[in-house]
Amino acid sequence: MDSAEVESNCSSNFSFNSILNQVLKPLDVKTKFYNAETDEVFLEAQIQNITTSPMFMEKVSLEPSMMYNVTELNSVSSDIESESTFGKMSYLQPLDTRQYLYCLKPKPEFAEKAGVIKGVTVIGKLDIVWKTNLGERGRLQTSQLQRMAPGYGDVRLSLELIPDTVNLEEPFDITCKITNCSERTMDLVLEMCNTRSIHWCGVSGRQLGKLSPSASLSIPLKLLSSVQGLQSISGLRLTDTFLKRTYEYDDIAQVCVVCPYTSPES
């Protein structure tokens, strides 16, 4: 066999092995982002074993970017210890998929600007370590995960404080946070419009004053519900007197309304 034939065979084997390695990747990773009203970001990582043998998941962690602190939501804490939601023996069977959940919260130095972040932001990267049934260790690090920051328009209204459960026809308190996401100063007026189930307490048409770009304002409000069940907080209106433009906010959040009176047992 001459040198040309040997070189050809080596080149063919190298190309075949390269293609084989690309086809037989051990894991398939998909990610989803969920944006919370509290500026938190929830990341769901779906990891599938696409090999033909079981795989021991040694570590699946998220390394956050400099803007965020991360909390793993993949364990259940007890008085004695914290146990993984996947059990003590973390095996991933062939073609099985597992969901890992993480909560990212902006660091204090970035929290004030979280409401006005626009465009693509870097979240972090996943670090996955596993062992095969033969004891061979593998590792996969994703590229930096990015998400498109949600658009809030010129003015963002979010809730800083709201109770989970309230009593029927009894006033309760909430705290709203208003953020100027535009590049101009606004002069805002707050109007409160009653709905079929939600009734606002206090004077509507309150002057909030001027709000500079990227600045925020917290406002305590009082309201009550006349209907039981899960009710949506709606009916807030903000008007910028400079441009005579009104912004409507409905279905801001939901609250469970219960009747505090129980009928005597017969």
N, C-alpha and C positions, 0 to 999 in steps of 0.2 A: 504494500500500500504506500503510495507516494505521499509527500508532505501536503500537497494540494487537497488530496482526498481526506486526510486526517483533519486538516483545518476546516474543511466543509462539514465533516461529521460533528466536530466540536461546536461549530457555529450553529448547526441545526439543533443539537442537544441543549445549548444555552438558550436558544430562542424558545424551544419547547418548554423548558423549565420555567422561563420567565412568564410565558402564557399560563402555565399550570398554576404558578403561584398567584397570579392575578385572579384566576377563576376561582381557586379554592381559598378564598379569604375566609377566616374562621367566624367572623362576626359581622352582622349587619346592624348599623346604628342609625336610628332616626330620632329627631328631636322636635319637640313642640314647646312653644312659649305661651304662657297665659299671664296677662297683665291685670294686676289687682288695683283697686281704687286707692289703696294706701301706698302706692309707688313700689310695692313689692312685685317681683317677677318670679313666677313659678316655671321651672323647667322640668319637662317630662322627657326622659331618655328611654327609648324603646330599644332594647338590645336582644337580638335574635341569634341563636346558635345555628349556623347554617352548615355545620359539619355533620358527619355521620356518627359521632360518638359523644358521650356526655362530657361536660366541661365544668370544672370547679371554678367558680367566680371568686377569686381571692380578694379583689378590691375594685370597686367602681366609685370613683370620687370626682368631684367637680372642683377645679382650680379656678376661682373667680378672678375677674379682672380687678384692677385697682379701685374701681368705683363701688364694688359691692362686697358685702359680707354674705357668706352662704351658710344655710342650715340644711343638713340632710334630713329628709323625712322618710327614711327607709328602715326605721327601727321603732320598737315599742318599749317605752321605759316603764320599769316596775320599781318597787321598793328595794329590790335586791340588785338588779342589773338591767342593762339595756339589751334587748334581744332583737335580732334582725327579723323583719317581716317575712323573710323568705325561709326562716328556720335556721337551725344550727349548721346543717350541712347544705351549703349553698351550691347545689349542682343545677346546671342548666342542661336539660335534655336536648337531643337533636331536634331542630326546627322549633323548639319552644322559644317564646318571647317573654321577656320580663321588663316591667316598667319601674324605673327609678325616678324619684321625685326630689327636687331641690327647691328651696326658697331663697331667693336673693333679695337682699335689702340694701338700699344705698347707704354708704357710710355717712356719718354725720356731716362731714365737710362737703358732701355732694347732695345731701338730702334736700337742701333748700332750693337747689337748681333742678331737682328731679322732675318737677312739674313742667319745666320748659325745655327739656331735652328733646331735640328733634333729630330726625334722620336715623341712620344706622348706628347702633351702639354695640360695643364688644361686651359680651357676658362673661366669657371664660372658656375653658376647654376641659373635656372629659379625659380622665386617666383610668384606663381599664387594664387590670392584670388578671390572668387566668392560668389554669393548669389543665393539661389534657389528661386523659385516662392513663397515659404512660408516664405522667409526671413531668412532661415538658412544659416549661413556663412560657407564656406569651404576653406581650404588652402592646396596647394600642392607645395612642394619644391623638385625639382629634385636633383639627385646626381650630383656631379661635372661633367660637360660636357667636354669631351676630343676630341681632333682632332689630326690626324696624320699630322705633319708638312710636307709640300711638299718638295720633294727632288730636289735640284738644281744642283747636281753633284759637280764637283770640283770648277767650277767658275760660279757665278751667274751674269747675266747682266739684269738690270732693268732700267726703265726710271724714272728720277726724274722730268723732265720738258718736255712737248710736247704740242704744240697748238692743239686745237680741230679742227680748220678750217684754211686752208692755200690757197693761190692763185696758180693757175696753172702756172708752169714754173717760179716761184719766190722762191728763197732760203729761208729756214726757219731754225730755231735753235732748237735743242733738247739737253738735258743733260742726259748722261748715267751714271749709277752707277755700277761699277764692284766690286764684293765681292769675296774674296778668301775663299771658303767654305771647302777647304782641310786642312790637317794638316801639310802642307809643304809650303815653300816659292816658289813663282812662278816668272819667268821673262817673262813678257807678251809683245806681239807684236800685234797691232791692224791693221787688213786689212778691207777695205771697198769695197764690190763687188756690182756693179750696177745691177739692175734688169730691167725688161721690163718697169716699171713705175717709179722706184725710182733711182735717180742719186745722188751719194755722192759728196760733194765738199771738196777739200783738198787732202792731200797726204796720200795714202794708205801705209801700212807697217810701221806705226809709232811705235817707241819704247816707251812703257809705263813704263818700269823699273821693279824693284822688288816689289812684293806685299806679305806681311807677312800673315800668317794664320789669318783668321777672320778680316783682314784689308779690307778697301774699298777705292775706288778711283772714283772721279767724273770727267767726260770728256765731254766738250761741243763739239757738232758736227753740221755740216751744210749740208743740202741736199735739193733737190727739186724734184717735181713730174711732169712728162710729160703727165700724164693721169688724167682725171677728175674722180670724184667719191670717194668711200671709198677705200683707198689704204693701204696696209700693209707695215710696215717698216721692211725691210729684208736686208740681205746681209752683216751682221757684222761677222767677224771671229777673234777669239783670239787664238794665238799660244803661248804655254809655251815652251820657247827655252830650258829649262832644260831637259824636257822629249820629246821634239819634238812632242808634242800633240796639235792638233787643235780642237777648240770648235766652232761650227757653231750656229748662232743665226738668225733665220728667224721668221717672223710673231711676232715681238716683241710687236708691238702696231699697231693701225690703226689711220689714219688721214683722214679727209674729205677735198678733193681737189675741189675747185670751180673755175670757170672762172670769173675773175673780169670785163671782158668786156661784156657789154650788147648791143645787136643789137638795133638800133633805131626803134621806132614804125612806122609801115607803115600807 
